[in-house]
Amino acid sequence: MKSKNIKRLENYPDILSLEDVRSILDVRTKKTAARWLQNKGIFYFRVGREYRIPKVHLVNYFMGLSSM
């Protein structure tokens, strides 16, 4: 599953939105994607109400490397 997700990331920008992460993880809601980021400890930042996730941190998570 992890290598499949890394392959999917090639078509996304360097800074991902929560909607991008939702699509990559194939989950139904943005709320679920946000919970997943928080529970897995993947680095993200917020711009107003929007989540922004550097793609490199998601790749590192899928490869089993530390996100922080």
PDB file of N, CA, C and O in Angstrom:
ATOM      1  N   MET A   1       0.815  -1.194   0.000  1.00  0.00           N
ATOM      2  CA  MET A   1       0.000   0.000   0.000  1.00  0.00           C
ATOM      3  C   MET A   1       0.858   1.258   0.000  1.00  0.00           C
ATOM      4  O   MET A   1       0.539   2.225  -0.691  1.00  0.00           O
ATOM      5  N   LYS A   2       1.949   1.253   0.772  1.00  0.00           N
ATOM      6  CA  LYS A   2       2.751   2.456   0.877  1.00  0.00           C
ATOM      7  C   LYS A   2       3.379   2.844  -0.454  1.00  0.00           C
ATOM      8  O   LYS A   2       3.358   4.023  -0.808  1.00  0.00           O
ATOM      9  N   SER A   3       3.935   1.900  -1.203  1.00  0.00           N
ATOM     10  CA  SER A   3       4.558   2.244  -2.479  1.00  0.00           C
ATOM     11  C   SER A   3       3.505   2.716  -3.492  1.00  0.00           C
ATOM     12  O   SER A   3       3.791   3.564  -4.338  1.00  0.00           O
ATOM     13  N   LYS A   4       2.308   2.173  -3.403  1.00  0.00           N
ATOM     14  CA  LYS A   4       1.216   2.612  -4.280  1.00  0.00           C
ATOM     15  C   LYS A   4       0.879   4.073  -3.993  1.00  0.00           C
ATOM     16  O   LYS A   4       0.643   4.849  -4.918  1.00  0.00           O
ATOM     17  N   ASN A   5       0.856   4.450  -2.711  1.00  0.00           N
ATOM     18  CA  ASN A   5       0.560   5.830  -2.337  1.00  0.00           C
ATOM     19  C   ASN A   5       1.679   6.775  -2.760  1.00  0.00           C
ATOM     20  O   ASN A   5       1.405   7.902  -3.175  1.00  0.00           O
ATOM     21  N   ILE A   6       2.928   6.342  -2.665  1.00  0.00           N
ATOM     22  CA  ILE A   6       4.042   7.181  -3.096  1.00  0.00           C
ATOM     23  C   ILE A   6       3.937   7.446  -4.593  1.00  0.00           C
ATOM     24  O   ILE A   6       4.168   8.570  -5.039  1.00  0.00           O
ATOM     25  N   LYS A   7       3.596   6.435  -5.364  1.00  0.00           N
ATOM     26  CA  LYS A   7       3.436   6.583  -6.811  1.00  0.00           C
ATOM     27  C   LYS A   7       2.326   7.594  -7.127  1.00  0.00           C
ATOM     28  O   LYS A   7       2.450   8.383  -8.063  1.00  0.00           O
ATOM     29  N   ARG A   8       1.262   7.566  -6.356  1.00  0.00           N
ATOM     30  CA  ARG A   8       0.141   8.499  -6.562  1.00  0.00           C
ATOM     31  C   ARG A   8       0.562   9.950  -6.353  1.00  0.00           C
ATOM     32  O   ARG A   8      -0.002  10.850  -6.977  1.00  0.00           O
ATOM     33  N   LEU A   9       1.540  10.189  -5.490  1.00  0.00           N
ATOM     34  CA  LEU A   9       1.943  11.544  -5.143  1.00  0.00           C
ATOM     35  C   LEU A   9       2.653  12.278  -6.271  1.00  0.00           C
ATOM     36  O   LEU A   9       2.752  13.504  -6.233  1.00  0.00           O
ATOM     37  N   GLU A  10       3.144  11.566  -7.266  1.00  0.00           N
ATOM     38  CA  GLU A  10       3.891  12.194  -8.357  1.00  0.00           C
ATOM     39  C   GLU A  10       3.071  13.247  -9.089  1.00  0.00           C
ATOM     40  O   GLU A  10       3.636  14.201  -9.624  1.00  0.00           O
ATOM     41  N   ASN A  11       1.775  13.096  -9.123  1.00  0.00           N
ATOM     42  CA  ASN A  11       0.908  14.015  -9.859  1.00  0.00           C
ATOM     43  C   ASN A  11       0.372  15.174  -9.020  1.00  0.00           C
ATOM     44  O   ASN A  11      -0.477  15.933  -9.487  1.00  0.00           O
ATOM     45  N   TYR A  12       0.857  15.315  -7.798  1.00  0.00           N
ATOM     46  CA  TYR A  12       0.357  16.357  -6.898  1.00  0.00           C
ATOM     47  C   TYR A  12       1.412  17.439  -6.688  1.00  0.00           C
ATOM     48  O   TYR A  12       2.603  17.191  -6.880  1.00  0.00           O
ATOM     49  N   PRO A  13       0.981  18.647  -6.291  1.00  0.00           N
ATOM     50  CA  PRO A  13       1.935  19.743  -6.021  1.00  0.00           C
ATOM     51  C   PRO A  13       2.758  19.464  -4.763  1.00  0.00           C
ATOM     52  O   PRO A  13       2.463  18.533  -4.015  1.00  0.00           O
ATOM     53  N   ASP A  14       3.787  20.275  -4.538  1.00  0.00           N
ATOM     54  CA  ASP A  14       4.678  20.094  -3.386  1.00  0.00           C
ATOM     55  C   ASP A  14       3.990  20.379  -2.058  1.00  0.00           C
ATOM     56  O   ASP A  14       4.356  19.798  -1.036  1.00  0.00           O
ATOM     57  N   ILE A  15       3.012  21.255  -2.058  1.00  0.00           N
ATOM     58  CA  ILE A  15       2.215  21.543  -0.858  1.00  0.00           C
ATOM     59  C   ILE A  15       0.804  21.044  -1.134  1.00  0.00           C
ATOM     60  O   ILE A  15       0.126  21.523  -2.043  1.00  0.00           O
ATOM     61  N   LEU A  16       0.379  20.079  -0.339  1.00  0.00           N
ATOM     62  CA  LEU A  16      -0.916  19.428  -0.551  1.00  0.00           C
ATOM     63  C   LEU A  16      -2.006  20.073   0.279  1.00  0.00           C
ATOM     64  O   LEU A  16      -1.753  20.583   1.370  1.00  0.00           O
ATOM     65  N   SER A  17      -3.199  20.048  -0.235  1.00  0.00           N
ATOM     66  CA  SER A  17      -4.372  20.467   0.527  1.00  0.00           C
ATOM     67  C   SER A  17      -4.945  19.234   1.231  1.00  0.00           C
ATOM     68  O   SER A  17      -4.548  18.103   0.949  1.00  0.00           O
ATOM     69  N   LEU A  18      -5.863  19.466   2.128  1.00  0.00           N
ATOM     70  CA  LEU A  18      -6.517  18.357   2.804  1.00  0.00           C
ATOM     71  C   LEU A  18      -7.311  17.516   1.803  1.00  0.00           C
ATOM     72  O   LEU A  18      -7.413  16.298   1.955  1.00  0.00           O
ATOM     73  N   GLU A  19      -7.865  18.159   0.794  1.00  0.00           N
ATOM     74  CA  GLU A  19      -8.597  17.439  -0.256  1.00  0.00           C
ATOM     75  C   GLU A  19      -7.645  16.522  -1.038  1.00  0.00           C
ATOM     76  O   GLU A  19      -8.017  15.407  -1.402  1.00  0.00           O
ATOM     77  N   ASP A  20      -6.416  16.995  -1.293  1.00  0.00           N
ATOM     78  CA  ASP A  20      -5.414  16.146  -1.958  1.00  0.00           C
ATOM     79  C   ASP A  20      -5.114  14.912  -1.115  1.00  0.00           C
ATOM     80  O   ASP A  20      -5.077  13.794  -1.629  1.00  0.00           O
ATOM     81  N   VAL A  21      -4.901  15.121   0.183  1.00  0.00           N
ATOM     82  CA  VAL A  21      -4.597  14.008   1.089  1.00  0.00           C
ATOM     83  C   VAL A  21      -5.775  13.042   1.150  1.00  0.00           C
ATOM     84  O   VAL A  21      -5.584  11.826   1.169  1.00  0.00           O
ATOM     85  N   ARG A  22      -6.983  13.578   1.180  1.00  0.00           N
ATOM     86  CA  ARG A  22      -8.180  12.734   1.186  1.00  0.00           C
ATOM     87  C   ARG A  22      -8.203  11.837  -0.053  1.00  0.00           C
ATOM     88  O   ARG A  22      -8.511  10.649   0.033  1.00  0.00           O
ATOM     89  N   SER A  23      -7.881  12.410  -1.173  1.00  0.00           N
ATOM     90  CA  SER A  23      -7.859  11.650  -2.421  1.00  0.00           C
ATOM     91  C   SER A  23      -6.749  10.597  -2.428  1.00  0.00           C
ATOM     92  O   SER A  23      -6.970   9.465  -2.857  1.00  0.00           O
ATOM     93  N   ILE A  24      -5.567  10.963  -1.959  1.00  0.00           N
ATOM     94  CA  ILE A  24      -4.427  10.037  -1.920  1.00  0.00           C
ATOM     95  C   ILE A  24      -4.726   8.848  -1.020  1.00  0.00           C
ATOM     96  O   ILE A  24      -4.430   7.704  -1.366  1.00  0.00           O
ATOM     97  N   LEU A  25      -5.317   9.130   0.144  1.00  0.00           N
ATOM     98  CA  LEU A  25      -5.610   8.068   1.109  1.00  0.00           C
ATOM     99  C   LEU A  25      -6.891   7.316   0.768  1.00  0.00           C
ATOM    100  O   LEU A  25      -7.175   6.264   1.341  1.00  0.00           O
ATOM    101  N   ASP A  26      -7.648   7.855  -0.155  1.00  0.00           N
ATOM    102  CA  ASP A  26      -8.919   7.258  -0.573  1.00  0.00           C
ATOM    103  C   ASP A  26      -9.888   7.113   0.608  1.00  0.00           C
ATOM    104  O   ASP A  26     -10.467   6.051   0.840  1.00  0.00           O
ATOM    105  N   VAL A  27     -10.040   8.217   1.341  1.00  0.00           N
ATOM    106  CA  VAL A  27     -11.011   8.254   2.439  1.00  0.00           C
ATOM    107  C   VAL A  27     -12.168   9.159   2.021  1.00  0.00           C
ATOM    108  O   VAL A  27     -12.021   9.988   1.123  1.00  0.00           O
ATOM    109  N   ARG A  28     -13.295   9.002   2.662  1.00  0.00           N
ATOM    110  CA  ARG A  28     -14.513   9.692   2.232  1.00  0.00           C
ATOM    111  C   ARG A  28     -14.550  11.173   2.555  1.00  0.00           C
ATOM    112  O   ARG A  28     -15.002  11.970   1.733  1.00  0.00           O
ATOM    113  N   THR A  29     -14.079  11.562   3.743  1.00  0.00           N
ATOM    114  CA  THR A  29     -14.255  12.951   4.156  1.00  0.00           C
ATOM    115  C   THR A  29     -12.928  13.623   4.485  1.00  0.00           C
ATOM    116  O   THR A  29     -11.935  12.969   4.802  1.00  0.00           O
ATOM    117  N   LYS A  30     -12.944  14.954   4.400  1.00  0.00           N
ATOM    118  CA  LYS A  30     -11.763  15.720   4.796  1.00  0.00           C
ATOM    119  C   LYS A  30     -11.533  15.608   6.301  1.00  0.00           C
ATOM    120  O   LYS A  30     -10.393  15.658   6.762  1.00  0.00           O
ATOM    121  N   LYS A  31     -12.607  15.457   7.060  1.00  0.00           N
ATOM    122  CA  LYS A  31     -12.489  15.308   8.509  1.00  0.00           C
ATOM    123  C   LYS A  31     -11.701  14.038   8.848  1.00  0.00           C
ATOM    124  O   LYS A  31     -10.866  14.047   9.752  1.00  0.00           O
ATOM    125  N   THR A  32     -11.965  12.959   8.130  1.00  0.00           N
ATOM    126  CA  THR A  32     -11.227  11.715   8.332  1.00  0.00           C
ATOM    127  C   THR A  32      -9.757  11.901   7.973  1.00  0.00           C
ATOM    128  O   THR A  32      -8.877  11.414   8.684  1.00  0.00           O
ATOM    129  N   ALA A  33      -9.488  12.600   6.879  1.00  0.00           N
ATOM    130  CA  ALA A  33      -8.105  12.861   6.464  1.00  0.00           C
ATOM    131  C   ALA A  33      -7.384  13.707   7.513  1.00  0.00           C
ATOM    132  O   ALA A  33      -6.218  13.454   7.815  1.00  0.00           O
ATOM    133  N   ALA A  34      -8.060  14.701   8.068  1.00  0.00           N
ATOM    134  CA  ALA A  34      -7.463  15.557   9.102  1.00  0.00           C
ATOM    135  C   ALA A  34      -7.144  14.744  10.354  1.00  0.00           C
ATOM    136  O   ALA A  34      -6.076  14.901  10.945  1.00  0.00           O
ATOM    137  N   ARG A  35      -8.064  13.880  10.755  1.00  0.00           N
ATOM    138  CA  ARG A  35      -7.824  13.011  11.912  1.00  0.00           C
ATOM    139  C   ARG A  35      -6.634  12.094  11.669  1.00  0.00           C
ATOM    140  O   ARG A  35      -5.826  11.866  12.569  1.00  0.00           O
ATOM    141  N   TRP A  36      -6.528  11.572  10.458  1.00  0.00           N
ATOM    142  CA  TRP A  36      -5.432  10.677  10.090  1.00  0.00           C
ATOM    143  C   TRP A  36      -4.099  11.409  10.223  1.00  0.00           C
ATOM    144  O   TRP A  36      -3.147  10.858  10.776  1.00  0.00           O
ATOM    145  N   LEU A  37      -4.016  12.647   9.722  1.00  0.00           N
ATOM    146  CA  LEU A  37      -2.783  13.430   9.841  1.00  0.00           C
ATOM    147  C   LEU A  37      -2.407  13.648  11.302  1.00  0.00           C
ATOM    148  O   LEU A  37      -1.250  13.484  11.687  1.00  0.00           O
ATOM    149  N   GLN A  38      -3.391  14.017  12.102  1.00  0.00           N
ATOM    150  CA  GLN A  38      -3.136  14.293  13.515  1.00  0.00           C
ATOM    151  C   GLN A  38      -2.716  13.034  14.264  1.00  0.00           C
ATOM    152  O   GLN A  38      -1.792  13.083  15.076  1.00  0.00           O
ATOM    153  N   ASN A  39      -3.370  11.918  14.011  1.00  0.00           N
ATOM    154  CA  ASN A  39      -3.064  10.671  14.721  1.00  0.00           C
ATOM    155  C   ASN A  39      -1.726  10.070  14.315  1.00  0.00           C
ATOM    156  O   ASN A  39      -1.060   9.436  15.134  1.00  0.00           O
ATOM    157  N   LYS A  40      -1.328  10.259  13.071  1.00  0.00           N
ATOM    158  CA  LYS A  40      -0.067   9.704  12.580  1.00  0.00           C
ATOM    159  C   LYS A  40       1.107  10.626  12.859  1.00  0.00           C
ATOM    160  O   LYS A  40       2.256  10.236  12.653  1.00  0.00           O
ATOM    161  N   GLY A  41       0.841  11.844  13.326  1.00  0.00           N
ATOM    162  CA  GLY A  41       1.911  12.783  13.638  1.00  0.00           C
ATOM    163  C   GLY A  41       2.619  13.327  12.408  1.00  0.00           C
ATOM    164  O   GLY A  41       3.808  13.643  12.462  1.00  0.00           O
ATOM    165  N   ILE A  42       1.908  13.437  11.316  1.00  0.00           N
ATOM    166  CA  ILE A  42       2.497  13.969  10.087  1.00  0.00           C
ATOM    167  C   ILE A  42       2.426  15.493  10.125  1.00  0.00           C
ATOM    168  O   ILE A  42       1.389  16.076  10.442  1.00  0.00           O
ATOM    169  N   PHE A  43       3.548  16.121   9.795  1.00  0.00           N
ATOM    170  CA  PHE A  43       3.631  17.577   9.851  1.00  0.00           C
ATOM    171  C   PHE A  43       2.639  18.216   8.878  1.00  0.00           C
ATOM    172  O   PHE A  43       2.532  17.812   7.720  1.00  0.00           O
ATOM    173  N   TYR A  44       1.926  19.209   9.369  1.00  0.00           N
ATOM    174  CA  TYR A  44       1.053  20.033   8.547  1.00  0.00           C
ATOM    175  C   TYR A  44       1.008  21.405   9.178  1.00  0.00           C
ATOM    176  O   TYR A  44       1.380  21.574  10.340  1.00  0.00           O
ATOM    177  N   PHE A  45       0.561  22.374   8.429  1.00  0.00           N
ATOM    178  CA  PHE A  45       0.355  23.700   8.992  1.00  0.00           C
ATOM    179  C   PHE A  45      -0.977  24.209   8.482  1.00  0.00           C
ATOM    180  O   PHE A  45      -1.551  23.670   7.535  1.00  0.00           O
ATOM    181  N   ARG A  46      -1.451  25.248   9.123  1.00  0.00           N
ATOM    182  CA  ARG A  46      -2.753  25.778   8.744  1.00  0.00           C
ATOM    183  C   ARG A  46      -2.596  27.200   8.237  1.00  0.00           C
ATOM    184  O   ARG A  46      -1.814  27.994   8.760  1.00  0.00           O
ATOM    185  N   VAL A  47      -3.355  27.487   7.218  1.00  0.00           N
ATOM    186  CA  VAL A  47      -3.462  28.834   6.673  1.00  0.00           C
ATOM    187  C   VAL A  47      -4.937  29.185   6.813  1.00  0.00           C
ATOM    188  O   VAL A  47      -5.775  28.762   6.016  1.00  0.00           O
ATOM    189  N   GLY A  48      -5.229  29.959   7.833  1.00  0.00           N
ATOM    190  CA  GLY A  48      -6.635  30.210   8.156  1.00  0.00           C
ATOM    191  C   GLY A  48      -7.261  28.908   8.618  1.00  0.00           C
ATOM    192  O   GLY A  48      -6.795  28.296   9.579  1.00  0.00           O
ATOM    193  N   ARG A  49      -8.304  28.487   7.946  1.00  0.00           N
ATOM    194  CA  ARG A  49      -8.973  27.227   8.285  1.00  0.00           C
ATOM    195  C   ARG A  49      -8.478  26.049   7.459  1.00  0.00           C
ATOM    196  O   ARG A  49      -8.877  24.907   7.691  1.00  0.00           O
ATOM    197  N   GLU A  50      -7.616  26.327   6.504  1.00  0.00           N
ATOM    198  CA  GLU A  50      -7.150  25.301   5.575  1.00  0.00           C
ATOM    199  C   GLU A  50      -5.894  24.594   6.082  1.00  0.00           C
ATOM    200  O   GLU A  50      -5.001  25.224   6.648  1.00  0.00           O
ATOM    201  N   TYR A  51      -5.837  23.292   5.876  1.00  0.00           N
ATOM    202  CA  TYR A  51      -4.651  22.503   6.179  1.00  0.00           C
ATOM    203  C   TYR A  51      -3.731  22.523   4.964  1.00  0.00           C
ATOM    204  O   TYR A  51      -4.201  22.475   3.827  1.00  0.00           O
ATOM    205  N   ARG A  52      -2.432  22.592   5.199  1.00  0.00           N
ATOM    206  CA  ARG A  52      -1.429  22.477   4.141  1.00  0.00           C
ATOM    207  C   ARG A  52      -0.403  21.445   4.601  1.00  0.00           C
ATOM    208  O   ARG A  52       0.090  21.507   5.727  1.00  0.00           O
ATOM    209  N   ILE A  53      -0.090  20.511   3.731  1.00  0.00           N
ATOM    210  CA  ILE A  53       0.791  19.397   4.074  1.00  0.00           C
ATOM    211  C   ILE A  53       1.918  19.343   3.046  1.00  0.00           C
ATOM    212  O   ILE A  53       1.668  19.093   1.867  1.00  0.00           O
ATOM    213  N   PRO A  54       3.170  19.575   3.487  1.00  0.00           N
ATOM    214  CA  PRO A  54       4.281  19.429   2.551  1.00  0.00           C
ATOM    215  C   PRO A  54       4.358  17.971   2.073  1.00  0.00           C
ATOM    216  O   PRO A  54       4.373  17.044   2.883  1.00  0.00           O
ATOM    217  N   LYS A  55       4.406  17.787   0.773  1.00  0.00           N
ATOM    218  CA  LYS A  55       4.392  16.441   0.204  1.00  0.00           C
ATOM    219  C   LYS A  55       5.532  15.588   0.734  1.00  0.00           C
ATOM    220  O   LYS A  55       5.369  14.382   0.925  1.00  0.00           O
ATOM    221  N   VAL A  56       6.683  16.200   0.972  1.00  0.00           N
ATOM    222  CA  VAL A  56       7.846  15.442   1.442  1.00  0.00           C
ATOM    223  C   VAL A  56       7.550  14.739   2.773  1.00  0.00           C
ATOM    224  O   VAL A  56       8.059  13.642   3.007  1.00  0.00           O
ATOM    225  N   HIS A  57       6.747  15.339   3.638  1.00  0.00           N
ATOM    226  CA  HIS A  57       6.426  14.715   4.923  1.00  0.00           C
ATOM    227  C   HIS A  57       5.511  13.503   4.746  1.00  0.00           C
ATOM    228  O   HIS A  57       5.613  12.530   5.492  1.00  0.00           O
ATOM    229  N   LEU A  58       4.639  13.562   3.780  1.00  0.00           N
ATOM    230  CA  LEU A  58       3.780  12.418   3.490  1.00  0.00           C
ATOM    231  C   LEU A  58       4.601  11.285   2.875  1.00  0.00           C
ATOM    232  O   LEU A  58       4.410  10.119   3.221  1.00  0.00           O
ATOM    233  N   VAL A  59       5.508  11.624   1.968  1.00  0.00           N
ATOM    234  CA  VAL A  59       6.397  10.622   1.365  1.00  0.00           C
ATOM    235  C   VAL A  59       7.245   9.963   2.448  1.00  0.00           C
ATOM    236  O   VAL A  59       7.390   8.741   2.473  1.00  0.00           O
ATOM    237  N   ASN A  60       7.805  10.777   3.342  1.00  0.00           N
ATOM    238  CA  ASN A  60       8.617  10.226   4.438  1.00  0.00           C
ATOM    239  C   ASN A  60       7.811   9.277   5.304  1.00  0.00           C
ATOM    240  O   ASN A  60       8.322   8.238   5.724  1.00  0.00           O
ATOM    241  N   TYR A  61       6.560   9.617   5.576  1.00  0.00           N
ATOM    242  CA  TYR A  61       5.715   8.729   6.371  1.00  0.00           C
ATOM    243  C   TYR A  61       5.521   7.397   5.648  1.00  0.00           C
ATOM    244  O   TYR A  61       5.653   6.335   6.257  1.00  0.00           O
ATOM    245  N   PHE A  62       5.209   7.451   4.352  1.00  0.00           N
ATOM    246  CA  PHE A  62       4.987   6.219   3.595  1.00  0.00           C
ATOM    247  C   PHE A  62       6.245   5.374   3.508  1.00  0.00           C
ATOM    248  O   PHE A  62       6.166   4.150   3.401  1.00  0.00           O
ATOM    249  N   MET A  63       7.408   6.017   3.552  1.00  0.00           N
ATOM    250  CA  MET A  63       8.670   5.282   3.490  1.00  0.00           C
ATOM    251  C   MET A  63       9.131   4.829   4.875  1.00  0.00           C
ATOM    252  O   MET A  63      10.149   4.148   4.998  1.00  0.00           O
ATOM    253  N   GLY A  64       8.392   5.203   5.907  1.00  0.00           N
ATOM    254  CA  GLY A  64       8.724   4.775   7.253  1.00  0.00           C
ATOM    255  C   GLY A  64       9.738   5.668   7.943  1.00  0.00           C
ATOM    256  O   GLY A  64      10.328   5.278   8.950  1.00  0.00           O
ATOM    257  N   LEU A  65       9.948   6.872   7.405  1.00  0.00           N
ATOM    258  CA  LEU A  65      10.868   7.828   8.003  1.00  0.00           C
ATOM    259  C   LEU A  65      10.102   8.789   8.895  1.00  0.00           C
ATOM    260  O   LEU A  65       8.885   8.931   8.774  1.00  0.00           O
ATOM    261  N   SER A  66      10.814   9.437   9.779  1.00  0.00           N
ATOM    262  CA  SER A  66      10.185  10.398  10.680  1.00  0.00           C
ATOM    263  C   SER A  66       9.669  11.586   9.887  1.00  0.00           C
ATOM    264  O   SER A  66      10.317  12.044   8.947  1.00  0.00           O
ATOM    265  N   SER A  67       8.506  12.079  10.269  1.00  0.00           N
ATOM    266  CA  SER A  67       7.886  13.214   9.581  1.00  0.00           C
ATOM    267  C   SER A  67       8.334  14.545  10.147  1.00  0.00           C
ATOM    268  O   SER A  67       8.291  15.555   9.444  1.00  0.00           O
ATOM    269  N   MET A  68       8.755  14.573  11.378  1.00  0.00           N
ATOM    270  CA  MET A  68       9.108  15.841  12.030  1.00  0.00           C
ATOM    271  C   MET A  68      10.574  16.159  11.892  1.00  0.00           C
ATOM    272  O   MET A  68      11.031  17.190  12.385  1.00  0.00           O
TER     273      MET A  68
END
